[in-house]
Amino acid sequence: MWRDGPVLRSAFLALAAVLCMGSGPRPAAAGQTVVTDLRVGENAKTTRFVLDLTGRVEFRVFTLADPYRVVIDLPAVAWRLPVRPLPERRGLLAKLRYGLFKPGISRVVLDMNGPAAVDKAFLLVPAGVHAYRLVLDLVPTSRAAFLKRAGRPDARAASLTPVPARPRPGYGTAKTAVPPPPLRKPRRADKPRRAESKPVIVIDPGHGGIDPGTTSVGGIYEKHVTLAVAREMKAQLERTGRFRVVLTRERDIFLRLRDRVAKGRDAGARLFMSIHADAIKNRKVRGLSVYTLSERASDKEAEALAEKENKADLIAGIDLTHETPEVANILIDLAQRESMNESVRFASLLIKELRRKTRVLRRSHRFAGFAVLKAPDVPSVLLEVGFLSNREDEKALRSKKYRAKLAAAVVRAVDGYFARVEEATRK
Ligand SMILES: [Zn+2]
C-alpha cells in the first residue's frame, strides 16, 4: 500500500481519515492503553506534540511528503480526549487527525504547514501527576532535507506489522536506527512510587538542629514552628485516609537541602511541601505566602542537573536507559516544566483555601529558586506560614487552634489537587 506513490497514498489516507477519524470514543478493551489528551506547544523554533497515555506503548514516527505530514503509529489505543477542539495552526502544525489505521495499529497524522523534521521522539514514564507521555519535537527543515528523509521510511512503513504491546528496549524513537549508547540504569526505579496506592505527600519542616532558622519577636525558633505546623498537617491529611504523609524530619535535627529533596523522591512523593516562617525588619508585615520555582531558576537547574554524572538517579521516575545524553537533557527540562506547571496549579489551590481562613500576603504567590523545590519530577511548593517578626502572626502560629485551621486549608487544597488528577485519569 505504501509503495503505491503519493497519489494513491494520499487517497488512502483520506479514506482512512473518513473511515476512522470521526468514530468518537469507544470503550477501551481491558488492558488497552487509553490516550487521555493530546497537546501542542511551541517554544522558539520547536513545535512540541504530546500524547498523554495510560500505559507504555511502542511507537514509530515517519514523515510523508506532498502534503507535508508527520505520522505516528501506535498499537491500537482507545481515545478519550477532553471535549474541546483539536489543536490546529500552532507552530509548524496545520491540523491533525487520529484513529485506527488498520487492525492493531492506531495512527496520528500531523499535517504540517511546511517541511518539518522530527528532532526528538521519546516516551516519558509517569512522574508527579502525569502518566505516560509520548513527546515529539518538530523543527523546520528545508524541502530538500524533508524529501530525503521522507523517502526512506516508506520501506519501513510497507513492512509495518501490528506493533507488539510489550516494549522492546531501544525501540521507540525515529532516530534510533543506530541504538543509542545505554546510560547507566537508574538505581531507584519508579516501582515504589507506582506501587503505593495512596498518594504520598512529603512535608518538609524547614531548618532544624544547629540551624534554628529565624527567631520570633517573642524568642521562639522557626525550626520549632515549622515542625509543629508540619505535624499538624500530617495528622490531618492522614486522618482523611486518602494520603500517606512523610515528614523529612520528625525531630529537631539538621538536614541538608539536598537530603530533604532526596527524602521526598525516595518516599515517592506526588507532592512536596516545604514549611517555613518569614521574618523581616518591618514588624507590621504579616500573612502567608506560597512559593514555586521560577522558570529562570528552573532552566539553570535543569542545565546543572544534566551535567551531573548521576542524573539518572536524580530524576528517578524517568527512564533514561534508552536515551542519548542529549535526549536525557531534554527530558529533565520537560519533566521540570511539567512538574512546575503542577506546582503552580497546587500553589493557587493552596492560596485559595488559605485565603478563606487566614491572612495571606497581597503578593501571595511568588516564584523563587529555592533549592528545596528543585526535585525536577515532583510538584513542589514552599509555604511561608507567616511572619515571626510580627506579633499577631507569632501568636497565631503558637496556638494549636490556628495551626489546625492552617492544616485544614492544606487538606482541602490537597484534596482539590488530587481530585483533578483522578478526574483526568478516569476519563
Ligand atoms: Zn526558613
Residues whose N, C-alpha, C, O or C-beta is under 5 A from the ligand:
A	BS01	ZN	G206 G213 H276 A277
